């Protein structure tokens, strides 16, 4: 029963979409198991076409695999339908899509609350995308959520919406001086979505169980990343779900015994979007250089990403937490042309060295990176396909990442394209 989990090993935007697309031709199911349309995966196909995906699994671009949105995802139906239409217009077969009836819906009051609460937090804001993801997960935990399956029963949809808006409208109007949301208008809008989404809604758990029993390969694709995990990330500056490997079982409804490989994706440097601690963040010309050369702007929001040197403390933590068996190091080509390449091997906190993740939020905020400087390389590496074709200093850099993480580096990305990779070990 082969199941593979693909996760981000930093703060997101590591290039998971590229990796999913790269191996999608060899799997039978690609499953998105967490997050919402706050995530964005960019895929560049061999013919140069660029696809920006937000809710659809990145494996959608391969015609052989069934594509699944699992129960752990929060779905904005308007966004999903726009994405379905956009892919169909470009010749992608979207009939293979299956959506869990247990996935929760993002509703208008979620988006409204997300935006207004973030605004009122001021300098203490989390840095959300304002797309309603946090409030949707909040309603799910509070047992006030509305699920995809509710679209199929207009009576249930209206009843649930009336109950939740009875309280949420009070908050919007009396606390934040915002307009109340009309129940009738929302029901009418969402029932139009229901008719279009109906053919895709199914019991995805049962589909995946059957596939695993038949020996088919399931790829579980996470959104966001380890350091944004609700329980294990830099709380409270995190996402609202569990994008770590353990969350794959919950978000897709499959047993942990089905998983035999965990692929962690990490950039050759580090980026972060939104607020929160970031020990290796750069505020100098090096940071500007990484952002410019690496085109570090959000796929979903277009926001500038914060940039920093590679953090091996984070990589080691992610490896242990997720049980990473294979690392994919992306964007090594961005580092070409640097005289030296610093690599954070530990932190200093209150005058003491630590090689592990700090215990408290305060300690992490005050962590100062301890760097090891490796010699850089000047060669263009985008044409390399064998590890031996990389410059000696680039090889040394990858090998040092491998040593510090405690797991093997199987793929090295040397460009944005599907085929622009150095393959050291097969991922399938």
N, C-alpha and C positions, 0 to 999 in steps of 0.2 A: 504494500500500500504506500507508494511513494508520494509524499507531499513535501514541497520545498517552500520555505518561508524566505521572503526577500524584504529586508528592513534597512532603514537608514541608520547609520552608526554615529551620526553627529546631530546637528540641529535641523536637518532637512535640506532639501535642494541638492542632494549629493549626486543625483543622476540615476535614481531608481527606475525612472521611466525608460531610460536607454537600456538598462540591464534587463528589464522585463521584456522589452521589445527584442533584445538580442537573443534571448533564450526562448521566447514565446513560440517559435516555430517547432520546438521539440516537446511541448507540453500539450495536454488535452483540455485543461481548464485553467483560466487565469481568474483569480478571485481577489477583488478589492474587499478588505475586511474591516477597515476603520476610517474615520475621518469623514469629511464632506467636501464641498467644492471650495474649501479654503486651501486645498492642496492643488498643486499643478505639476504635471509631468510633461516634459518636452521630449519629443521623439523626432529624430531626423532619419528618414529612410534612405536606402542606397541611391535612389534617384534624386535625392536632394530635397524632397518634400518635408516640410516641417509641420508637425502636429502638436498642438497644445491641448492636453487632456486634463480634465478636472475631476470628473466623477467616473467616467468610463475607465476600466482597467487598461493599462498601456498595451496589453496583449491583444487589444481589439484590432490592431493593424495586421495581425497574422490571421489568415482565413481558416486555419485548421482548428483553432482552439475555441471552446465555448467560453464566453465572458460572463462573469458573475459579479453582481453587487450584493455582498453579504449582509446579514442582519446587523452587523456592527457599524454599518455606515449610516450617516444621516443624509437624507436625500432631499434636495430642493428640486421638485419635479419640473419647474420651468427651466432651470439650468440644464437638467438632464435631457429634456426633450430638445433643447437648442443644440446640445452636443450631439445627440443622436442624428438630428437633421443635418448638422454640419458634416458629420462623418459620411452619412449616406450620400450627400451631394458630391463628395470627393471619391465615391466609389467603394466605400468600406461597407461590408455586409454587417449590418447591425441586428439582423434577425437572430443571431446567436446569443443575444443578450438575455440574461435571466436576472430578475430582481427578487430578493427575499421579501416575502410578505411581512416579515417581522422587522425589517428596517424601519427606522423612524423618519418622519417627514419634518423638514424645515418649513415652518409656517410664517406668515407675515409678522406675527407678534414676536417671533424669535429674532428676525432681522431688526425690527424696530428697537427692541430692548438691547440687542447687542451694540447697536450704534450709540444709543443714548447713554447707556451705562459707561461705555468706554470714554465717551466725551466727558462725562461728569467725573471720572477718575482723574482726569488731568495728568499731572506728572507721574501718577502712580498707575497709569494705564498698562494693560498687559501687552497691547500691540496686536489685537485681533484684527481679522480682515473685515469685520463688520457684517459677515454673511449669515449670522444666526446660528453658527455651529455650537458654541458654548451653551446658549439658552436651550437649544434643542436637546442636547445631552442632559442638561439640568432637568428638563421636564421628563425625560426618560427615567432618570433616577428617582424623581419625585412621583413617578407613576401617573403622570399627567400627559404623557406623550401621545401623539397621534401617529399611527403606523401606516405603512404602505397598504396593507390589507384593508384599512379603514376606507380607502378610496373606493373599494368595491361594494360598500354598504352606505348609501347616502344618509340613512337614519342614524347609524353609529357615528359617522363623520360629524354630522350636525350636533349630536348630543355631546360628544367629547369636546368639540370646539366651543359650544356654549358654556360648558363647565369651566374650561381653562380660561376663556376670555372674561368670564365673570370676575376673576381676580386680576388677570394681566391688564385688562383695560383700566382698572382702578389705579394700578401702578403707573401705567403710561400717562394717564390724565392727571391724577392728583399729586403724584410725586415728581414727574418729569414734565408736566404741562404739555403733553403731546396728545394728538387726536386719537380718540378711541377707534378700534378696528371693528368694522361691521361684519357680523357673523354671516349674514346672507351673501354679501359680496364675496367673502372668502370661500364659502361652500360652493357658490356658483363657479368661481374660478377653478377650484381644485377638482370639481367634477368633470370639467373639460379635460384636465390632465388625466383623470381616471380612464376615460375612454381610450386614450392613446397608449397609456401604460399597461392596460389590462393584459394584452398578449404576452407581456414580459414577466408578469408577477407569478411566482411559483414557490414551492418549498425547496429552496436551494440546498438545504441540509441533506434532504433525501437524495437529490441529484448527485451531490458530492460523495455521499456514502456509497452509492451505487458505483460511481466511477472508481473510487478507491478499492472497493471489493473486486472490481474487474481488472485491477492492476494499472489503471490509468494514472497519469502524472498530473498532479494539481499544484499550481504555483499560486501561493498566497502573497499578494502584493500589498505591502503596507503603505500608508500615507504618512507624512511628517517623519518623525525619527525618534530614536532612543531618548535623546536629551529633552524631547518635548512630551514624553510619556507622562500621563497624569500622576502615576504613582512613583515612577523612577527617574523622572526628569527634573529640571531646575524649577520646581514648583515655587511660586504660583505662575511662573512665566512658561507655561506649558500649553499643550492642546487639551482637548476635553475628552480624549479617549486613550486607549492603550495601543500605540503603534508598535510596541515591542513584540518579540516572537510569541510570548505567552498570550498576547491579545489576539493572535491569529486564530487560536482554537475557539475562543469565545466569540470573535467577530464573524467566523465562518461556520461554526457549529461542527467542527471536526475534532476527533480525539488527538491528544498530544502524541500518542503512540504511532500515529500515521506519519509524523514528521521525521524525515531522515537527513535533512540538510537545511542549514540556515545560512543564507548569503547576506553578508553585511556590506553596505555600500558606503564608501567614505571618499571625500575629495582628497587630493594631495595637499590641500590646505584646509581652512575651515571657514564657513560662513554661517551667518545667523540672520533671521528676519524678526523684527519685533524687539520688545524690551527683554531685559534679563541679563544675568551674568554671562561673561564671555572672556575668560582669562587671557587668551592670545589675541584679542582684538587689536587691530592696527589703526592708528589715527594719523599716520604719516603718509609719505609718498608711496611706500610699499603697499599700504592698504588700497590706495587709489589705483595703483598698478594692477593689483589682483582683481579689483572690481572691473576695470576697463578691459583687460585682456581676457578675463574669464567671463565677461558679459554677465555680471552678477546682478541681475534684476529679476524680481519675482515673476514666475510664469502666470500666476493668477492676478496679482495686484500691480505688477510693474514697479514695486518698491525697490529702492536700492538695498542690497544685502550688506550687512556688516561683514567685514573680512578680517581674517587673521591667519597666523601660521598654523601648521598641523599640530593637533593636540593629542599626544599619545596616551595621556591619562584618560581622556574621554574614550579613545579607541579601545583601550584595555578594559575599561568599565563596560562598554557596549559588548565586547566579545564575551566577557564572563556572564553578563546578564542575559544575553540572548542565546548563548551557546553557539556563537558564530563558528561555522566550519570553514567558510571561504570568505575572504575579503576581496572586494572589487575596489580598486583605487582609481578614481576618475580624475580627469583634467590634469594629468601629469604634465601635459604640453604647456599649460599656463605658466609653469615654473621655469621654462626654458628662457635663458638670457639673464638669469640672476647670478651674480658672482658667488654668493653663498645662500644656502637655504636653511634658515633656522627651523628647528623641530623641538617642540615642547616635550620634555621627557618626564617632568615632575613639577610640583608646585612648591612654593615657599609660603607658609602661613605663619605669621607671628614669629618669624625667625627660624622656623623648623621646616625641614623638607618632608614632603609626603609624596609617595608614588601612586597613591590611591585617591579616589574621589572623596572630597571633604565630607564630613558628617553633616554639618549644618549649612543652612542657607547663608548665614553670616560669614562662615569660613570660606565658602565658595566665592562670595562677593569680594573677599579680601585676598584671594589666591593670586600670587604673582608667579608667572611661568618661569621655569628654569629651562633654558634653551641649550641645545646641542647644535652647533653650526656645522653643516655639511657643505662640501664644495659644490658649486653649481655647475651647470653645463650650458653651452651656447647653441648646440645643434638643434635643428628642426627635427622633432621626433615623430611627427604626424604620420610618416610613412612606415614606421616600425611595426612589424607584425610578430617578430620573435624577440624574446627577452635579450638575446645576444646582440640584437640590432640597436638596442638602446645604448647611449653613451655610458661609459663606466660609472660616472658619478650619478647618473640617473638610476642605474641598477643598484648602486650602493644605497641610494635614498629609499628605494622600494624595499630592499632587504632589511634596512633599519626599521621601517614601519612594521614589517613582518615580525621582526624580533620583539619589538616593544608591545605589539598587540597580542602576541602569543597564539597566533593562528596564521595559516598560510595566505599569501596574496595570490589569488588565482587568475585575476584579470587586471590589466592596467589599461586605462583609457588614455588614448593619445590624440583624441579629437572627438567632435560631437557626433559623428556618424555611427550608424549601426555596426559597421565593419572596422572602424578605426580603434582597434584594440590589440594589445599584446596578450595572447592567451598562454598562460603557464599551466593551468589545470582546467579541464572541462568542468562546466557547472551542471552538466546533465549526466 
